[in-house]
Structures are given as structure tokens and as C-alpha cells.
């Protein structure tokens, strides 16, 4: 497992060559996104999007949803390393089960 710096931040992100790793697409998305309020990243992978956007003053809460258990665990490790447990919540659930965990209109922005 590699320990990298999240581009454009001082945050640490862990990545495993055998599990999904973020790409330039995620970095471009976070550069163009205008999230606000309660934000949810569906298919959050390593958590790169939440780590890049969490300091945005327009964001109240950030929720990561990831089906792959290994990716979920890696993102949780990054969140703990950066002491962001109070700002970023992560769930290891299938997107089809979201309604079991969240009410309608629980999020203002979905990525």
C-alpha cells in the first residue's frame, strides 16, 4: 500500500495497486465541481473526491458510498490518517440500498 499526498491539499491518501486507484478524471471532476450543502459521492473508491473537496466552505457534510470493501477500508484509513472522521462519513453499501440508509432528499449534491 502506498501513502501519497492528495494533489492540491496537505492530506494523505492511501492507495493499493491491487485495488482501484484514482485517476486524472477524479482530479478534473473536483476542479469543476461546485458542491454545496450535504454532499454524497456514490462509488467513492479511495475517497479522493471527498479529500479534495472537504475544505470547501459550501459543504456541510460529506458522505462516501462504496460497494467494494477493500476500497472502502482504504478510504476509511485515509480519513482516519487525516483526522476527518467528523467531516466525512463512509458507508460500505450497494447504491441500490441507499434508500435503506438515507431518506429522500438527504443530499444537496451527488457526485
C-alpha positions as CSV (number, residue, x, y, z in Angstrom):
1,X,0.0,0.0,0.0
2,X,1.3,3.4,-1.0
3,X,0.9,6.6,1.0
4,X,0.5,9.7,-1.2
5,X,-0.4,13.4,-0.9
6,X,-3.8,14.4,-2.3
7,X,-2.9,16.9,-5.1
8,X,-3.8,20.4,-4.1
9,X,-4.1,19.6,-0.4
10,X,-2.0,18.7,2.6
11,X,-4.0,15.5,3.1
12,X,-2.7,11.9,2.9
13,X,-4.3,9.3,0.7
14,X,-3.6,5.6,0.8
15,X,-3.7,3.6,-2.4
16,X,-3.2,-0.1,-3.2
17,X,-2.0,-1.2,-6.6
18,X,-4.4,-4.2,-6.4
19,X,-7.4,-2.0,-5.7
20,X,-9.0,0.9,-7.5
21,X,-6.7,3.9,-7.7
22,X,-7.8,7.4,-8.6
23,X,-7.1,8.9,-12.0
24,X,-6.9,12.3,-13.6
25,X,-10.7,12.1,-14.1
26,X,-11.2,12.5,-10.4
27,X,-8.9,15.4,-10.2
28,X,-10.6,17.1,-13.1
29,X,-14.1,16.5,-11.6
30,X,-13.1,18.1,-8.3
31,X,-11.7,21.1,-10.2
32,X,-15.0,21.6,-12.0
33,X,-17.5,20.5,-9.3
34,X,-19.5,23.2,-7.4
35,X,-20.8,21.1,-4.4
36,X,-22.8,22.6,-1.6
37,X,-24.6,21.5,1.5
38,X,-24.9,17.8,2.1
39,X,-22.7,16.1,-0.4
40,X,-22.6,12.4,-1.4
41,X,-20.0,10.6,-3.6
42,X,-21.5,7.4,-5.0
43,X,-18.8,5.0,-5.9
44,X,-16.2,6.9,-3.9
45,X,-13.4,4.4,-4.4
46,X,-10.3,5.6,-2.4
47,X,-12.1,8.7,-1.2
48,X,-10.1,11.1,-3.4
49,X,-13.1,13.4,-4.2
50,X,-14.1,13.9,-0.5
51,X,-10.5,14.6,0.4
52,X,-10.1,17.1,-2.4
53,X,-13.4,18.9,-1.6
54,X,-13.9,18.6,2.1
55,X,-12.4,22.1,2.9
56,X,-14.9,23.8,0.5
57,X,-16.8,26.2,2.7
58,X,-20.1,25.5,0.9
59,X,-20.0,21.8,2.1
60,X,-21.8,21.0,5.4
61,X,-21.3,17.2,5.4
62,X,-19.7,14.7,3.0
63,X,-20.8,11.1,2.7
64,X,-18.9,8.4,0.7
65,X,-20.7,5.3,-0.6
66,X,-18.6,2.5,-1.9
67,X,-19.5,-1.1,-2.6
68,X,-16.0,-2.6,-2.8
69,X,-15.0,-3.4,0.7
70,X,-11.2,-3.1,0.1
71,X,-11.7,0.4,-1.4
72,X,-14.0,1.4,1.5
73,X,-11.4,0.3,4.0
74,X,-8.6,2.1,2.3
75,X,-10.7,5.3,2.2
76,X,-11.5,4.9,5.9
77,X,-7.8,4.6,6.6
78,X,-7.1,7.9,4.7
79,X,-10.0,9.6,6.6
80,X,-8.5,8.5,9.9
81,X,-5.0,9.5,9.0
82,X,-6.2,13.0,8.2
83,X,-8.4,13.2,11.3
84,X,-11.5,13.9,9.2
85,X,-13.9,11.4,10.9
86,X,-16.1,14.3,12.0
87,X,-16.4,15.7,8.4
88,X,-16.5,12.6,6.2
89,X,-18.8,9.6,6.7
90,X,-18.3,6.4,4.7
91,X,-20.7,3.5,4.0
92,X,-19.9,0.2,2.5
93,X,-23.2,-0.4,0.8
94,X,-24.7,-1.0,-2.6
95,X,-26.1,2.1,-4.3
96,X,-29.4,0.2,-4.8
97,X,-29.7,0.0,-1.0
98,X,-29.2,3.7,-0.4
99,X,-32.9,4.2,0.5
100,X,-32.5,1.8,3.3
101,X,-29.9,4.1,4.9
102,X,-31.0,7.6,3.8
103,X,-34.3,9.4,3.5
104,X,-35.3,11.1,0.2
105,X,-33.6,14.5,-0.3
106,X,-30.8,13.6,2.2
107,X,-28.3,15.2,-0.1
108,X,-28.0,18.6,-1.9
109,X,-25.2,17.4,-4.2
110,X,-24.5,13.9,-5.5
111,X,-21.2,13.2,-7.3
